[in-house]
Amino acid sequence: MKSLVFIESVKGIPREASFESVGFARSISDEVVGVFIGKPENIKGLNKLYVFEDERLSIPIARPVAEVIKEVQSKENAKYIILPATSFGKELGGMLAAMFNAPILDDFMSYKDGVYLKGFYSNKVFAHIKIDGEPLILSTRPRAFKPVEEDTEPEIIKLNKELPQELFKSKPLEIHEKSSEEVDVTEADIVVSGGRGMGSPENYHKWIIALRDALSKATGLKVANGASRAVVDAGWVDHSHQVGQTGKTVSPLIYFAIGISGAIQHQAGMRTSKNIIAINKDPEAPIFTISDYGLVSKWEDVLPELVEKLEKIAKEKV
């Protein structure tokens, strides 16, 4: 059985979620072939890697990327076409399903013995699904699967294909890049989210960021700052940090919900986190119904001391 995996990248650097897709592909396939747009560096765990370079795709665009994948699929005839369920991956997956007239299962969370697990209705219910097709389009939820551990160097195959300009009718007008130190919430080991209960944007940026940085130094893990929709709508932080039904879905090892009431729309984006820690002064806040650890308290009485203790741990590790 053969799988074809699209290796998504940001500024030429493969996303961690793509290596998770490769890890999943390895668990169900005898051979795994990859597709990469740009100049690959340190991509392992594949039998072959098809590389396509086109300066017009320095920022990926779904339609021409789908055409590149179609070209590789015509050569490899893979049973599975797998990609990460990122924002771009979801757009690309739907396009590939239409292109191949193939079934698609996106954003699934686990797989065992031919059965996939996927959340529905804002992750309030979960379905066990059997699905088949030739090919079958699959997109893996970020952080749901272990990254590939094999250290094999793939055979590099360069694609020489002309993409007509008509495929580039849509293009990004402006890109807002994260700072190099900033971790995407979907790829973080720990997410520290703040809500309107923080009181002001100044409080959010001082204490949520302080806790994020202190956790990063003390644990050595990837830590990101998230936010509720109310905080994003108020302009405290940009939409890329929003967690919830209209934001991003995250599954970190630890999720901090600070000053967040926990409406069902927010729970939709974070309830699959491995451990949920909630801090809220309202004992009736819905977030406590799904949290593993809850503290009924004002955040002001908790975060300063927590940050101080984490910073002390970080200094002792040096």
N, C-alpha and C positions, 0 to 999 in steps of 0.2 A: 504494500500500500504506500502511495506517495502523497506528500503534502507540499503545497506551494505557499510560502509565507511572505507577505509584504513587510519589509523592514522599514518602518517609518522613522524619519529622522528630523531633527531640528538643527538647522545650520550645519548639516553634514554629520551630526552626532546622532547615532541610533538611539531611539527612546528605549528606556528600560522595559516598557510594556511590550515592545516588539520581541525582546528576548524571552519574555514570559510566553508569548505566542509560539516562539520556537520551542520552548520547553514543553508546552502542551502538544505541539506537532510531533515531537520526539516520542511522546507517550502513546501515540496512536498510529505512527507510521514507521515503515522500514527505511524510507528515504525522505529527506527534507531538503527542498530546494528553496532558495531565497531570491527575492527581487529587491534591488536597492537603487535608488535614484541619487546619483552623485558619485563621489569618490569614496569608496569604503575603507574604513580603518577598524581593525580589531573586531571583526565580525566572525564569530566562530560557532561551532555546533551544527553547521550545515554541510551537506554533501556537495552542493553546488551553489554558487551565488551569481546570478545574472545582474550585471551592472549596466545602467543606462545613464548617459550624461547628456544634459540639455540645459543650457543656461536659463532657458525660459521656465524651468522647473526648480530653480533655486528655492522658490517657495512652492511646495507641492500644490497642484491643481488636480482635482479628482478625475475629470474627463480624460486628459492625456495620460495620467498615471494608469487608469483603467485600461487604456489601449496598450500600454507597455506590458501589463500583466496578461492581457489577452494574447499577446505575441509569445510570451514565455509559456503560457498554458498550451498553446498550439504545438509547442515543441515537447513539453513534458507530460501532458495529459494527466495531471494530478487528480486524485480522487477528492482531496480537500484543498480549498483556497482559504487560508487563515490570515487574519489581521487583527491588530489590537482594537478594542472598542473605544478608541479615542474619538474626539469630535470629528477629526478628519477620517478616521477609520470607519465610522458609522456612515458618513456620506459616501465614501468609496465602496463600502460593502453593498449598499443599496444599488449603486450604479453597476457593480459587477453582477449582482443577481439579475438585473434587467438585461444586461449584455449577454449573459450566458443562458437566460431563461431558466435560472437555477433556484432551488430553495435556499433560504438563508435563515440562520439563527444567530442573532447578535446579542452581545453583552451577557453571555451565559457565565455562570459562576463556578460550576464544577462539572465533572464528567466521570462516569463509572459504568463499565460494562455496557457501553452503547447508549447510555441514558444521560442526558444533559439536564442541569438544574438552572432554571432562570426565574427571576423575580418579575411579578406583574403587579399592576395596580399600586404603583409606588412602593413596591417590595412588601406589600401587606400580605400577599400570598405568593407561594412558590410552586412552580410546576416542574414535574419530571417529564421530559420530552424525548421521544424517539423521532429521528428525522434522517432521511437519506436522500441522495441525489448524486448525479454525475455531471458536473462537479457539485459539491456541497460547500456553500459559503459560510464560514464561521468567524465570529469575532469574539475574542476573549476579554472578559472584564479585567481592567488593570488591577494587579495585585491579587488576583484570584488564583493564579498558577505560579509555580516556581520557575524562575528563569532557567534557561538551558545551562547545564553544568558541563557538557562535553566540550573539550578543548580542541576539537579537530579543526584544521584549516580547510575551508572549502575550495573547490576548484572554481576559479574566477572565469566567467564567460562574459565578454563584452558584447552588448547588443548594438548593432548598427541598424537603426531604424529611423526613417524620416517621419516626423509627426507633422501633419499639415496644420497650417495656421488656424484653420477653422475649428480645431479642437481647443483653441485658446480664447474662445469668445468671452469667457468669464475669467477674471483675474483679480487678485487682491489689490486694493487701492492703497492700503496703508497697513503697516505691521507695527504693533506695539509689543516690543520685546521685553521679557522679564530680565532683571539683572542676573548676572552669571551666578550669584549666590542663591537665587530664589528657586525653590523646589515646587514643581507643579503638584497641586493637591492630590491628583489622581495617582501620583507615583511616590507619595510620601509614606514613610513608616509610621509617622505620628502627624496628626493634623490638630492644630490648635485653632478653634473657631470662636469668634466673638459675635454677640448679637447686640440688639439695641439696649439691652440691660447694662452694657458697658457705659452708657450715658452720653458719650461724646466721641467724635473721631480722634480727638487728642488722647483720650484714655485707651481707645483701641490700639492706636499706633504706638503708644508707649508700652502698654502692658501685654498685649497679645504678641507683639513683636519681641518684647523682652523675654517672654516665656518661650516663644519659638526658639530664639537664639540660645537660651540657657539649656533647653532640652537637647538641642543639637550638640552643644559642647559637652554636656554631661553624659550623653548616651552614645554619641558617634553615629547616630542614625540620621536618616533624611527626614527633616521636619518642615512642614509648610503651615502657613497661616490661612485659615478659611474664614468664611463669613456667612451669615444668614442673608436671606433676600432683603430683609428690611435694612440691613447695613449697606448693602450694595445700592439699593434704590435711593438711600439717603446720600450716596456719594462718598461714603467713608473710604471705600476701597473698590477697585475695579471688578468687573464681572468674572474675570478669570479665577477669582477666589471664592465665588459663590458655590455653596454646597446645597443641594436640594433638588426638587422636582424640575425647576427651571434653571438649575445650575449644573454642577457636576456630581457624579456618583463616586463615592470614595469607599475604600475598604482597608483602612490602615490597621496596624497593630493596635494603636491607641487613638481614640478620638476624644478631644476635650471640647465640651460644649459649655461655653462660659457666657452667662447672661443671655442664653437662648432659651425661649420657652419650649420649643420643640414641637411646633405645629406639624401636622402630618406631611406637609409639603417639604419641610426640612428633613424629617425622618426618612423620607423617600431616598434621600441622597447619602445617608450615613448609617442607617440601621444595620447594615451588614459589616460594620466595623467589628474587629475582634474583641475590643474592650472599649466601653463608652464611659467616660467620666464627666459628670455633669455638676456644674456649680451654679446655683440659682437661689435667690432669696425667697422665691415663692414655692412652698412645699407642694402645691397643687400643679406645678408646671408639668405639662405632658412629657417633657424630656425624661423625667424620673421613671416613667413607666417602661422605658427601654434601656435605661442606663445600668451598667454593671456596678458602678460606684457613684453615689450621689451625695452631694454636700449642700445642705440648705444653709446658705450664708451669702452675705454680700461679697462680691468678688474682691472688693477693696480690703477685706479682712483675710483674704487667702493668697492672692497672687504675689504681693510684695514678699511675703515670707517664703513662698514656694520658689520664686525666682532666686532669692538670696541663698536658699539651701542648695539649689541646683548649681548655681555659680560656684559655691564652695566645693561641691563634688567635682566640678570641672577643674578647679584649680588643684585639687588633690591628685587628679589623674595625670597632671603634667609632670 
